[in-house]
Amino acid sequence: MDLKGKISILADAAKYDVSCSSSGSSRMNRPGGIGNGARSGICHSWSADGRCISLLKILMTNSCIYDCEYCVNRRSNDTKRVFLSPEEIVSLTIQFYRRNYIEGLFLSSGIISSPDYTTELLLKIAKLLRLRENFNGYIHMKGIPGTNTKLLQELGHYVDRLSINMELPSEHALQLLAPQKTRSAIIQPMKFIHEQFVERHSEKHLAKYMQPFIPAGQTTQMIVGASGENDRHILKLSEALYKKMSLKRVYYSAYVPIMTGKNLPAVKQPPLLRENRLYQADWLLRYYHFSADEILTDQQPNFDLAVDPKTNWALRNWQLFPIEINTAAYEMILRIPGIGIRSAARIVAMRRLTPLSYDNLKHIGIVFKRARHFITCGGRYYGLGLDDPVLIKNILVSQNCRKLFQQISLFEGQV
């Protein structure tokens, strides 16, 4: 098969891996080299579903020794298998970069022979790019569960980010759908990378003399909807990974029913709204000082798909609202639906100079139609349903439906 045919197959097979963020690294170009890795990211174009496609995102091979039921590349699937050699991948990356198609590489792979052998090939590609081609752009590779830690450590010196995918949120789901994988084999390399970060942080006075080690950190991905875990289970797992493994990001991928299997759920469409709610809740964990137990409870272990998690929390804790915007602490302002991090900071800064009015709030950048139901300003309440959170929920759901209808109408008008 010619190179174009290989690329077509392997690029298509790589689309199910969503953990391909390109921000977080600041690898600068060196004399005689090409490319830069920037913290601001290298996102030039986006796919129809909003994912960044600025990287050369491809598999080294779609051959795999594992037989995970949910995976299109599973061993038992009757599909054409192809392999790109390290030299072919290096050549593609450099040629695509010089044509300004991409600014970095996201490389994953099926498991060939063993995790160690596959990682050795990935390491060879990284070395060729960095040492022979003097490529200083962004490189994101997959950490293969079960790989020897010495290989991971060496690979970490040449790449900007590693992602070691959890794939499924529980040990039971792994045994059911991916029996050749174990939770311990996935956690061990994550833990090793975390320990390396901790060790380097403790010796930060020597950091400038050390060889870089995964400067953009590690990430993981979980498939949502392929197994029966509730949203609370998934969110608490993400919270634990952030705290114990110092992950930069957890990615959620709605289960796409492309394969059939006796243990796979019979679904017609990917649970995209559930995926979206998980991303919103994940944002609350990382930036809004929420805990997983606050967002979802034992009594309500799954998201209310009608409203976002922050609004749902506010409606469940209505005894805390409405909040006086001129006196509330910054941490509490962050918890008001319709107010983001920047808006909360602007509110705190502006009220030091003068008491805020509703006109001030409208110009700060908050989502006023939502926030007005949860705040007072100078003691005045401009929302609806002061004593009825159910009414407020109905109003917000109605607004969301109208907005969606307007978006659909606008799209249909452009067709």
Contacts in CASP RR format, 6 or more apart in sequence:
PFRMAT RR
TARGET T0000
AUTHOR 0000-0000-0000
METHOD contacts of the structure
MODEL  1
MDLKGKISILADAAKYDVSCSSSGSSRMNRPGGIGNGARSGICHSWSADG
RCISLLKILMTNSCIYDCEYCVNRRSNDTKRVFLSPEEIVSLTIQFYRRN
YIEGLFLSSGIISSPDYTTELLLKIAKLLRLRENFNGYIHMKGIPGTNTK
LLQELGHYVDRLSINMELPSEHALQLLAPQKTRSAIIQPMKFIHEQFVER
HSEKHLAKYMQPFIPAGQTTQMIVGASGENDRHILKLSEALYKKMSLKRV
YYSAYVPIMTGKNLPAVKQPPLLRENRLYQADWLLRYYHFSADEILTDQQ
PNFDLAVDPKTNWALRNWQLFPIEINTAAYEMILRIPGIGIRSAARIVAM
RRLTPLSYDNLKHIGIVFKRARHFITCGGRYYGLGLDDPVLIKNILVSQN
CRKLFQQISLFEGQV
1 82 0 8 1.000
3 88 0 8 1.000
3 92 0 8 1.000
5 82 0 8 1.000
6 82 0 8 1.000
6 83 0 8 1.000
6 84 0 8 1.000
6 88 0 8 1.000
7 58 0 8 1.000
7 84 0 8 1.000
7 92 0 8 1.000
9 62 0 8 1.000
9 80 0 8 1.000
9 82 0 8 1.000
10 58 0 8 1.000
10 59 0 8 1.000
10 60 0 8 1.000
10 61 0 8 1.000
10 62 0 8 1.000
10 82 0 8 1.000
10 84 0 8 1.000
11 57 0 8 1.000
11 58 0 8 1.000
11 59 0 8 1.000
13 59 0 8 1.000
13 62 0 8 1.000
13 72 0 8 1.000
13 73 0 8 1.000
14 57 0 8 1.000
14 58 0 8 1.000
14 59 0 8 1.000
14 106 0 8 1.000
14 108 0 8 1.000
15 57 0 8 1.000
16 72 0 8 1.000
16 253 0 8 1.000
16 256 0 8 1.000
16 258 0 8 1.000
17 57 0 8 1.000
17 108 0 8 1.000
17 142 0 8 1.000
17 165 0 8 1.000
17 221 0 8 1.000
17 253 0 8 1.000
18 51 0 8 1.000
18 221 0 8 1.000
18 251 0 8 1.000
18 252 0 8 1.000
18 253 0 8 1.000
19 163 0 8 1.000
19 165 0 8 1.000
19 219 0 8 1.000
19 220 0 8 1.000
19 221 0 8 1.000
19 249 0 8 1.000
19 251 0 8 1.000
20 51 0 8 1.000
20 52 0 8 1.000
20 55 0 8 1.000
20 57 0 8 1.000
20 106 0 8 1.000
20 140 0 8 1.000
20 163 0 8 1.000
21 52 0 8 1.000
21 140 0 8 1.000
21 161 0 8 1.000
21 219 0 8 1.000
21 248 0 8 1.000
21 249 0 8 1.000
21 251 0 8 1.000
22 41 0 8 1.000
22 42 0 8 1.000
22 43 0 8 1.000
22 52 0 8 1.000
22 54 0 8 1.000
22 55 0 8 1.000
22 103 0 8 1.000
22 104 0 8 1.000
22 106 0 8 1.000
22 138 0 8 1.000
22 140 0 8 1.000
23 38 0 8 1.000
23 39 0 8 1.000
23 40 0 8 1.000
23 41 0 8 1.000
23 216 0 8 1.000
24 39 0 8 1.000
24 41 0 8 1.000
24 160 0 8 1.000
24 161 0 8 1.000
24 215 0 8 1.000
24 216 0 8 1.000
24 217 0 8 1.000
24 248 0 8 1.000
25 37 0 8 1.000
25 38 0 8 1.000
25 39 0 8 1.000
25 138 0 8 1.000
25 160 0 8 1.000
25 161 0 8 1.000
25 215 0 8 1.000
25 216 0 8 1.000
26 37 0 8 1.000
26 38 0 8 1.000
26 39 0 8 1.000
26 215 0 8 1.000
27 36 0 8 1.000
27 37 0 8 1.000
27 136 0 8 1.000
27 137 0 8 1.000
27 138 0 8 1.000
27 160 0 8 1.000
27 212 0 8 1.000
27 215 0 8 1.000
28 36 0 8 1.000
28 37 0 8 1.000
28 136 0 8 1.000
29 35 0 8 1.000
29 36 0 8 1.000
29 136 0 8 1.000
29 137 0 8 1.000
30 134 0 8 1.000
30 136 0 8 1.000
32 134 0 8 1.000
33 133 0 8 1.000
33 134 0 8 1.000
33 135 0 8 1.000
33 136 0 8 1.000
34 94 0 8 1.000
34 97 0 8 1.000
34 98 0 8 1.000
34 133 0 8 1.000
34 134 0 8 1.000
34 135 0 8 1.000
34 136 0 8 1.000
34 137 0 8 1.000
35 97 0 8 1.000
35 103 0 8 1.000
35 135 0 8 1.000
35 136 0 8 1.000
35 137 0 8 1.000
36 103 0 8 1.000
36 136 0 8 1.000
36 137 0 8 1.000
37 103 0 8 1.000
37 104 0 8 1.000
37 136 0 8 1.000
37 137 0 8 1.000
37 138 0 8 1.000
37 160 0 8 1.000
41 138 0 8 1.000
42 54 0 8 1.000
42 55 0 8 1.000
42 103 0 8 1.000
42 104 0 8 1.000
42 138 0 8 1.000
43 52 0 8 1.000
43 54 0 8 1.000
44 54 0 8 1.000
44 103 0 8 1.000
45 52 0 8 1.000
45 53 0 8 1.000
45 54 0 8 1.000
46 52 0 8 1.000
46 53 0 8 1.000
47 53 0 8 1.000
54 102 0 8 1.000
54 103 0 8 1.000
54 104 0 8 1.000
55 102 0 8 1.000
55 103 0 8 1.000
55 104 0 8 1.000
55 105 0 8 1.000
55 106 0 8 1.000
55 138 0 8 1.000
55 140 0 8 1.000
56 92 0 8 1.000
56 93 0 8 1.000
56 96 0 8 1.000
56 101 0 8 1.000
56 102 0 8 1.000
56 104 0 8 1.000
56 105 0 8 1.000
56 106 0 8 1.000
57 106 0 8 1.000
58 84 0 8 1.000
58 89 0 8 1.000
58 92 0 8 1.000
58 106 0 8 1.000
58 107 0 8 1.000
58 108 0 8 1.000
59 73 0 8 1.000
59 84 0 8 1.000
59 107 0 8 1.000
59 108 0 8 1.000
59 109 0 8 1.000
59 110 0 8 1.000
60 83 0 8 1.000
60 84 0 8 1.000
60 89 0 8 1.000
60 107 0 8 1.000
60 108 0 8 1.000
60 109 0 8 1.000
60 110 0 8 1.000
60 118 0 8 1.000
60 121 0 8 1.000
60 122 0 8 1.000
60 125 0 8 1.000
61 81 0 8 1.000
61 82 0 8 1.000
61 83 0 8 1.000
61 84 0 8 1.000
61 109 0 8 1.000
61 110 0 8 1.000
61 112 0 8 1.000
62 72 0 8 1.000
62 73 0 8 1.000
62 79 0 8 1.000
62 81 0 8 1.000
62 82 0 8 1.000
62 110 0 8 1.000
63 73 0 8 1.000
63 81 0 8 1.000
63 83 0 8 1.000
63 110 0 8 1.000
63 112 0 8 1.000
64 71 0 8 1.000
64 73 0 8 1.000
64 74 0 8 1.000
64 75 0 8 1.000
64 110 0 8 1.000
64 111 0 8 1.000
64 112 0 8 1.000
65 75 0 8 1.000
65 111 0 8 1.000
65 112 0 8 1.000
65 113 0 8 1.000
65 114 0 8 1.000
65 180 0 8 1.000
66 74 0 8 1.000
66 75 0 8 1.000
66 110 0 8 1.000
66 111 0 8 1.000
66 178 0 8 1.000
66 180 0 8 1.000
66 181 0 8 1.000
67 74 0 8 1.000
67 75 0 8 1.000
67 76 0 8 1.000
67 180 0 8 1.000
68 74 0 8 1.000
68 167 0 8 1.000
68 177 0 8 1.000
68 178 0 8 1.000
68 180 0 8 1.000
68 181 0 8 1.000
69 177 0 8 1.000
69 178 0 8 1.000
69 259 0 8 1.000
69 261 0 8 1.000
69 262 0 8 1.000
69 263 0 8 1.000
69 264 0 8 1.000
70 177 0 8 1.000
70 178 0 8 1.000
70 223 0 8 1.000
70 226 0 8 1.000
70 255 0 8 1.000
70 259 0 8 1.000
70 264 0 8 1.000
71 77 0 8 1.000
71 178 0 8 1.000
71 259 0 8 1.000
72 79 0 8 1.000
72 258 0 8 1.000
72 259 0 8 1.000
73 79 0 8 1.000
73 110 0 8 1.000
74 259 0 8 1.000
77 259 0 8 1.000
83 112 0 8 1.000
84 92 0 8 1.000
86 121 0 8 1.000
86 124 0 8 1.000
86 125 0 8 1.000
86 128 0 8 1.000
87 128 0 8 1.000
89 105 0 8 1.000
89 107 0 8 1.000
89 125 0 8 1.000
90 125 0 8 1.000
90 128 0 8 1.000
90 129 0 8 1.000
90 132 0 8 1.000
90 133 0 8 1.000
93 102 0 8 1.000
93 104 0 8 1.000
93 105 0 8 1.000
93 129 0 8 1.000
93 135 0 8 1.000
94 129 0 8 1.000
94 133 0 8 1.000
94 135 0 8 1.000
96 102 0 8 1.000
97 103 0 8 1.000
97 104 0 8 1.000
97 135 0 8 1.000
97 137 0 8 1.000
103 137 0 8 1.000
103 138 0 8 1.000
104 137 0 8 1.000
104 138 0 8 1.000
104 139 0 8 1.000
104 140 0 8 1.000
105 129 0 8 1.000
105 138 0 8 1.000
105 139 0 8 1.000
105 140 0 8 1.000
106 140 0 8 1.000
106 141 0 8 1.000
107 122 0 8 1.000
107 125 0 8 1.000
107 139 0 8 1.000
107 140 0 8 1.000
107 141 0 8 1.000
107 142 0 8 1.000
108 141 0 8 1.000
108 142 0 8 1.000
109 118 0 8 1.000
109 121 0 8 1.000
109 122 0 8 1.000
109 142 0 8 1.000
109 144 0 8 1.000
110 118 0 8 1.000
111 118 0 8 1.000
111 144 0 8 1.000
112 118 0 8 1.000
112 121 0 8 1.000
115 144 0 8 1.000
115 145 0 8 1.000
115 146 0 8 1.000
115 147 0 8 1.000
116 146 0 8 1.000
116 147 0 8 1.000
116 148 0 8 1.000
116 151 0 8 1.000
118 144 0 8 1.000
118 147 0 8 1.000
119 143 0 8 1.000
119 144 0 8 1.000
119 147 0 8 1.000
119 148 0 8 1.000
119 151 0 8 1.000
119 152 0 8 1.000
119 155 0 8 1.000
120 151 0 8 1.000
122 141 0 8 1.000
122 142 0 8 1.000
122 143 0 8 1.000
122 144 0 8 1.000
122 155 0 8 1.000
123 151 0 8 1.000
123 154 0 8 1.000
123 155 0 8 1.000
123 158 0 8 1.000
126 139 0 8 1.000
126 141 0 8 1.000
126 155 0 8 1.000
126 158 0 8 1.000
126 159 0 8 1.000
127 158 0 8 1.000
129 135 0 8 1.000
129 139 0 8 1.000
129 158 0 8 1.000
130 136 0 8 1.000
130 139 0 8 1.000
130 158 0 8 1.000
137 160 0 8 1.000
138 160 0 8 1.000
138 161 0 8 1.000
138 216 0 8 1.000
139 158 0 8 1.000
139 159 0 8 1.000
139 160 0 8 1.000
139 161 0 8 1.000
140 159 0 8 1.000
140 160 0 8 1.000
140 161 0 8 1.000
140 162 0 8 1.000
140 163 0 8 1.000
140 216 0 8 1.000
141 155 0 8 1.000
141 159 0 8 1.000
141 161 0 8 1.000
141 162 0 8 1.000
141 163 0 8 1.000
142 162 0 8 1.000
142 163 0 8 1.000
142 164 0 8 1.000
142 165 0 8 1.000
143 152 0 8 1.000
143 155 0 8 1.000
143 162 0 8 1.000
143 163 0 8 1.000
143 164 0 8 1.000
143 189 0 8 1.000
144 164 0 8 1.000
145 164 0 8 1.000
145 181 0 8 1.000
145 182 0 8 1.000
145 185 0 8 1.000
145 186 0 8 1.000
145 188 0 8 1.000
145 189 0 8 1.000
146 185 0 8 1.000
146 188 0 8 1.000
146 189 0 8 1.000
147 189 0 8 1.000
149 188 0 8 1.000
149 189 0 8 1.000
149 192 0 8 1.000
152 162 0 8 1.000
152 189 0 8 1.000
152 192 0 8 1.000
152 193 0 8 1.000
153 192 0 8 1.000
153 196 0 8 1.000
153 213 0 8 1.000
155 162 0 8 1.000
156 162 0 8 1.000
156 213 0 8 1.000
156 214 0 8 1.000
157 211 0 8 1.000
157 212 0 8 1.000
157 213 0 8 1.000
159 214 0 8 1.000
160 214 0 8 1.000
160 215 0 8 1.000
160 216 0 8 1.000
160 217 0 8 1.000
161 214 0 8 1.000
161 216 0 8 1.000
161 217 0 8 1.000
161 218 0 8 1.000
161 219 0 8 1.000
161 248 0 8 1.000
162 193 0 8 1.000
162 214 0 8 1.000
162 217 0 8 1.000
162 218 0 8 1.000
162 219 0 8 1.000
163 218 0 8 1.000
163 219 0 8 1.000
163 220 0 8 1.000
163 221 0 8 1.000
163 251 0 8 1.000
164 186 0 8 1.000
164 189 0 8 1.000
164 190 0 8 1.000
164 193 0 8 1.000
164 218 0 8 1.000
164 220 0 8 1.000
165 186 0 8 1.000
165 220 0 8 1.000
165 221 0 8 1.000
165 222 0 8 1.000
166 186 0 8 1.000
166 220 0 8 1.000
166 221 0 8 1.000
166 222 0 8 1.000
166 237 0 8 1.000
166 241 0 8 1.000
167 174 0 8 1.000
167 178 0 8 1.000
167 181 0 8 1.000
167 186 0 8 1.000
167 221 0 8 1.000
167 222 0 8 1.000
167 223 0 8 1.000
168 174 0 8 1.000
168 177 0 8 1.000
168 178 0 8 1.000
168 222 0 8 1.000
168 223 0 8 1.000
168 226 0 8 1.000
168 227 0 8 1.000
169 222 0 8 1.000
169 227 0 8 1.000
169 229 0 8 1.000
169 233 0 8 1.000
169 234 0 8 1.000
169 237 0 8 1.000
170 227 0 8 1.000
170 229 0 8 1.000
170 233 0 8 1.000
171 182 0 8 1.000
171 183 0 8 1.000
172 227 0 8 1.000
173 226 0 8 1.000
173 227 0 8 1.000
173 228 0 8 1.000
173 229 0 8 1.000
174 181 0 8 1.000
174 182 0 8 1.000
174 183 0 8 1.000
176 227 0 8 1.000
176 263 0 8 1.000
177 226 0 8 1.000
177 227 0 8 1.000
177 263 0 8 1.000
177 264 0 8 1.000
190 218 0 8 1.000
190 220 0 8 1.000
190 241 0 8 1.000
190 245 0 8 1.000
190 247 0 8 1.000
191 245 0 8 1.000
193 214 0 8 1.000
193 217 0 8 1.000
193 218 0 8 1.000
193 245 0 8 1.000
194 218 0 8 1.000
194 244 0 8 1.000
194 245 0 8 1.000
194 246 0 8 1.000
196 213 0 8 1.000
196 214 0 8 1.000
197 213 0 8 1.000
197 214 0 8 1.000
197 217 0 8 1.000
197 246 0 8 1.000
198 246 0 8 1.000
200 207 0 8 1.000
200 210 0 8 1.000
200 213 0 8 1.000
203 210 0 8 1.000
216 248 0 8 1.000
217 246 0 8 1.000
217 247 0 8 1.000
217 248 0 8 1.000
218 245 0 8 1.000
218 246 0 8 1.000
218 247 0 8 1.000
218 248 0 8 1.000
219 247 0 8 1.000
219 248 0 8 1.000
219 249 0 8 1.000
219 250 0 8 1.000
219 251 0 8 1.000
220 241 0 8 1.000
220 247 0 8 1.000
220 250 0 8 1.000
220 251 0 8 1.000
221 250 0 8 1.000
221 251 0 8 1.000
221 252 0 8 1.000
221 253 0 8 1.000
222 234 0 8 1.000
222 237 0 8 1.000
222 238 0 8 1.000
222 250 0 8 1.000
222 251 0 8 1.000
222 252 0 8 1.000
222 253 0 8 1.000
223 253 0 8 1.000
223 254 0 8 1.000
223 255 0 8 1.000
224 234 0 8 1.000
224 252 0 8 1.000
224 253 0 8 1.000
224 254 0 8 1.000
224 255 0 8 1.000
224 271 0 8 1.000
224 274 0 8 1.000
224 275 0 8 1.000
224 278 0 8 1.000
225 254 0 8 1.000
225 255 0 8 1.000
225 265 0 8 1.000
225 267 0 8 1.000
225 271 0 8 1.000
225 274 0 8 1.000
226 255 0 8 1.000
226 264 0 8 1.000
226 265 0 8 1.000
227 265 0 8 1.000
228 265 0 8 1.000
230 301 0 8 1.000
230 302 0 8 1.000
231 274 0 8 1.000
231 277 0 8 1.000
231 278 0 8 1.000
231 281 0 8 1.000
231 296 0 8 1.000
231 301 0 8 1.000
231 302 0 8 1.000
231 303 0 8 1.000
232 292 0 8 1.000
232 296 0 8 1.000
232 297 0 8 1.000
232 298 0 8 1.000
232 301 0 8 1.000
232 302 0 8 1.000
233 301 0 8 1.000
234 252 0 8 1.000
234 278 0 8 1.000
235 278 0 8 1.000
235 281 0 8 1.000
235 282 0 8 1.000
235 285 0 8 1.000
235 292 0 8 1.000
235 295 0 8 1.000
235 296 0 8 1.000
236 292 0 8 1.000
236 293 0 8 1.000
238 250 0 8 1.000
238 282 0 8 1.000
238 285 0 8 1.000
238 292 0 8 1.000
239 285 0 8 1.000
239 291 0 8 1.000
239 292 0 8 1.000
241 247 0 8 1.000
241 250 0 8 1.000
242 250 0 8 1.000
242 285 0 8 1.000
242 286 0 8 1.000
250 282 0 8 1.000
252 275 0 8 1.000
252 278 0 8 1.000
252 279 0 8 1.000
252 282 0 8 1.000
253 275 0 8 1.000
254 270 0 8 1.000
254 271 0 8 1.000
254 272 0 8 1.000
254 274 0 8 1.000
254 275 0 8 1.000
255 265 0 8 1.000
255 267 0 8 1.000
255 270 0 8 1.000
255 271 0 8 1.000
256 270 0 8 1.000
257 264 0 8 1.000
257 265 0 8 1.000
257 266 0 8 1.000
257 267 0 8 1.000
257 268 0 8 1.000
257 269 0 8 1.000
257 270 0 8 1.000
273 305 0 8 1.000
274 303 0 8 1.000
274 305 0 8 1.000
277 303 0 8 1.000
277 305 0 8 1.000
277 308 0 8 1.000
277 309 0 8 1.000
278 303 0 8 1.000
280 308 0 8 1.000
280 309 0 8 1.000
280 310 0 8 1.000
281 290 0 8 1.000
281 292 0 8 1.000
281 295 0 8 1.000
281 296 0 8 1.000
281 303 0 8 1.000
281 309 0 8 1.000
284 290 0 8 1.000
284 295 0 8 1.000
284 309 0 8 1.000
284 310 0 8 1.000
285 291 0 8 1.000
285 292 0 8 1.000
285 295 0 8 1.000
287 341 0 8 1.000
288 310 0 8 1.000
288 334 0 8 1.000
288 335 0 8 1.000
288 341 0 8 1.000
289 331 0 8 1.000
289 334 0 8 1.000
290 313 0 8 1.000
290 335 0 8 1.000
294 313 0 8 1.000
295 309 0 8 1.000
295 313 0 8 1.000
296 302 0 8 1.000
296 303 0 8 1.000
296 309 0 8 1.000
300 316 0 8 1.000
303 309 0 8 1.000
303 312 0 8 1.000
304 312 0 8 1.000
306 393 0 8 1.000
306 397 0 8 1.000
306 400 0 8 1.000
307 315 0 8 1.000
307 393 0 8 1.000
307 396 0 8 1.000
307 397 0 8 1.000
307 400 0 8 1.000
308 337 0 8 1.000
310 335 0 8 1.000
310 337 0 8 1.000
310 338 0 8 1.000
311 337 0 8 1.000
311 370 0 8 1.000
311 393 0 8 1.000
311 396 0 8 1.000
313 335 0 8 1.000
314 320 0 8 1.000
314 321 0 8 1.000
314 335 0 8 1.000
314 336 0 8 1.000
314 337 0 8 1.000
314 374 0 8 1.000
315 389 0 8 1.000
315 392 0 8 1.000
315 393 0 8 1.000
318 389 0 8 1.000
320 332 0 8 1.000
321 374 0 8 1.000
321 375 0 8 1.000
322 373 0 8 1.000
322 374 0 8 1.000
322 375 0 8 1.000
322 376 0 8 1.000
322 381 0 8 1.000
322 386 0 8 1.000
323 332 0 8 1.000
323 333 0 8 1.000
323 336 0 8 1.000
323 374 0 8 1.000
323 375 0 8 1.000
323 376 0 8 1.000
324 375 0 8 1.000
324 376 0 8 1.000
324 377 0 8 1.000
324 378 0 8 1.000
324 379 0 8 1.000
325 333 0 8 1.000
325 347 0 8 1.000
325 351 0 8 1.000
325 356 0 8 1.000
325 361 0 8 1.000
325 375 0 8 1.000
325 376 0 8 1.000
325 377 0 8 1.000
325 378 0 8 1.000
326 351 0 8 1.000
326 355 0 8 1.000
326 356 0 8 1.000
326 377 0 8 1.000
326 378 0 8 1.000
330 344 0 8 1.000
330 345 0 8 1.000
330 348 0 8 1.000
333 339 0 8 1.000
333 344 0 8 1.000
333 347 0 8 1.000
333 348 0 8 1.000
334 340 0 8 1.000
334 341 0 8 1.000
334 344 0 8 1.000
336 371 0 8 1.000
336 374 0 8 1.000
336 375 0 8 1.000
337 367 0 8 1.000
337 370 0 8 1.000
337 371 0 8 1.000
337 373 0 8 1.000
337 374 0 8 1.000
338 366 0 8 1.000
338 367 0 8 1.000
338 370 0 8 1.000
338 371 0 8 1.000
339 347 0 8 1.000
339 366 0 8 1.000
339 367 0 8 1.000
339 371 0 8 1.000
340 366 0 8 1.000
343 364 0 8 1.000
343 365 0 8 1.000
343 366 0 8 1.000
346 364 0 8 1.000
346 365 0 8 1.000
347 356 0 8 1.000
347 361 0 8 1.000
347 364 0 8 1.000
347 366 0 8 1.000
350 356 0 8 1.000
350 360 0 8 1.000
350 364 0 8 1.000
355 378 0 8 1.000
356 377 0 8 1.000
356 378 0 8 1.000
357 377 0 8 1.000
357 378 0 8 1.000
358 368 0 8 1.000
358 372 0 8 1.000
358 377 0 8 1.000
358 380 0 8 1.000
358 382 0 8 1.000
361 368 0 8 1.000
361 371 0 8 1.000
361 377 0 8 1.000
362 368 0 8 1.000
369 399 0 8 1.000
370 396 0 8 1.000
370 399 0 8 1.000
372 382 0 8 1.000
372 383 0 8 1.000
373 383 0 8 1.000
373 384 0 8 1.000
373 385 0 8 1.000
373 392 0 8 1.000
373 395 0 8 1.000
373 396 0 8 1.000
375 381 0 8 1.000
384 391 0 8 1.000
384 392 0 8 1.000
384 395 0 8 1.000
385 391 0 8 1.000
385 392 0 8 1.000
END
